[in-house]
Each structure stands twice: as C-alpha cells, then as structure tokens.
Amino acid sequence: MNTVVTLPVSESANAARYAQMVKSSKKAEWQIDRDLLQDRRFDFSRKFLPDGLSQIDRLTFLGAADACLLSQVQGRTYAYLFGLVERFISAKMLDQGRAHVFDDQLAFEALVRFSGDEIKHQELFRRMETMMSSQLPAGYRQVADPNDVARAVLAASTWSVLALTCHIELFVQAHYVQSIAPHEALCPLFKDVFKFHWKDESRHVVLDELEWRAEHAKLTPAECDRAVDDLIMLVGAVDGILQAQSAADADYFIAMASRTFSADEARQIKAGVLGAYRWQYIVSGVQHPHFGRLLTGMTTPAQMARIQTALAPILNS
C-alpha cells in the first residue's frame, strides 16, 4: 500500500505562526485610497502586464500599439479574475475561522483578518474595472459571476478548496516577484496595485498551508481520495472559465485593434491568450516548487498520477 508522507509540525509552532501573521497583518495594514490609489489614474500609454505573464512577445506580428492594447485587456482580466477567486477565498476563510473561535484566538483573528484583506481586494478590483472601463473601448465582457463561482467552489470538499487557494496564493508571489516588480516600463499604478496585493498574499499563503495541513490530518484515506477528485474538478472548472474569458478577450481585442488580422493571425491570438491565461492561473501555480512539495506530501503516488493525467492537456497546450 502506498503511504502519504507528511512533515510533522507541533501545535506550539503552529500557534506561533498564527500569532506572527496577526502581528504582521497589523503592521502592514493599508487602505485603498490613502496608501495606494491616491487619486492616480492608469497610464494607457504603457503595458499593464509584463510579457512574461501576457506572453504577447510570442505574437511577433503585433505592432507596438496593439501589443500595448492586448496587455491592457489581459491586465483588466487579470484583476477581474483575482476578484472572482477572492470571493470564495474570503468566504472559506471565514468558515475556517469558526473552527478556532473557542480555541486559539490568534488563529481566529488571523483568519478574520485574512478574509478582511480579501474583501478589500475585491473592492479594489471592482474599482479598477470602473477606472479601466472609462478608458478602454466598450464591448469588454466578464464571462463568470463571482457569486455563482463561489457557490460552486464552496460546495467542494474543504481539502480541495484549501489546496486550490494555496495554489493561487503561491503563484501570486511568483508573478509579482519574477515578472511584475522587475519591469520598470509597466503602468506605475498597475504595478503598485499588485505590489500591495502581494504584500497581503505573502501572509495569506502561510495561513493557507496551516489550514490545509490541519484539514488533511482529519481525513481518512477514502476522504482524501475523494478530495483529490474534487481538486481535479475545481481545476477543470477554472480552466473552463479561462477558455471562455480568453475567447471573449481575444474577440474583443481583434475588434478593437488598429488593423485587420488574417485568419491565421486571429487563430494565433486566440491560442496565445488562452495559453497566457492557463499559464497565469493554473500552470505557474502547479509548477511552483513549494506547491509541488505540499501536494506530494498530502497525496499518494496513485493520486498524484490522477492529478497529472488531468493536468496533461493543459500543460501540453
């Protein structure tokens, strides 16, 4: 029989980590208007997302102006999708906090603060959408309702939702540090939005791991097996949203670009946008080394093989 290898973590060490996250949260608190927006506007003469995330540099036939526009379209969706996933994350962390309400008060406070951060992020991303919509051409479309997505995700097992959440917040770290922060030519306000977002998520991912490990310790092997199926289902649902949004964004961009594209160029744009979104929201998280270690430590080889088989079409595309 295959066994799952997990790293033991003492209760006292966990309590200290929750306490540290509360302390860090209090020290790093920020407000949308006072600390971030400050009456600034987005600079539409610059790209929003770097090429490392948008993968626009692969579309070598695009002129500079159209490449900039496609980066802005992708940046708009990047913010929208974060607001979308944070709807279920904030609700889930409130649920997780209830388990600590009569136990570790610092753990409870850490998770309440976590949820509060995510609610603030949702407000920020809604305001970004309003600001962007006033400058970009009409016709942009969001394909999924955040409440509908949250209801569907929260119906899955806690283990799978925490796994998905940890995956998301690990790739947030990688995106900002590796791709957004180093690029000085990007829109300054767009960069700052994701700098402030990154600051919060660097704490959240610690809490994700603590809660995910604690949930894993409660499960029987059969329950864990079902949870793995739920995780596969959730990733497939995310990919469905990405396919629909990328198609909508590609059509929007093609209609608004400065020139007409050939059928082959249009096909490349559609494939390129889908590939970029899959990279941003699935592949970069799946390939994050720490996520790989966590997932491997909480699954059997047979379960990992199921996950890898399910991911293969996305990774190979």
PyMOL commands that set and color helices and strands:
alter all, ss='L'
color gray80, all
select helices_A, chain A and resi 11-27+32-37+51-54+56-58+64-98+105-133+146-154+158-180+188-218+221-256+263-286+289-297+301-316
alter helices_A, ss='H'
color red, helices_A
deselect
rebuild
show_as cartoon
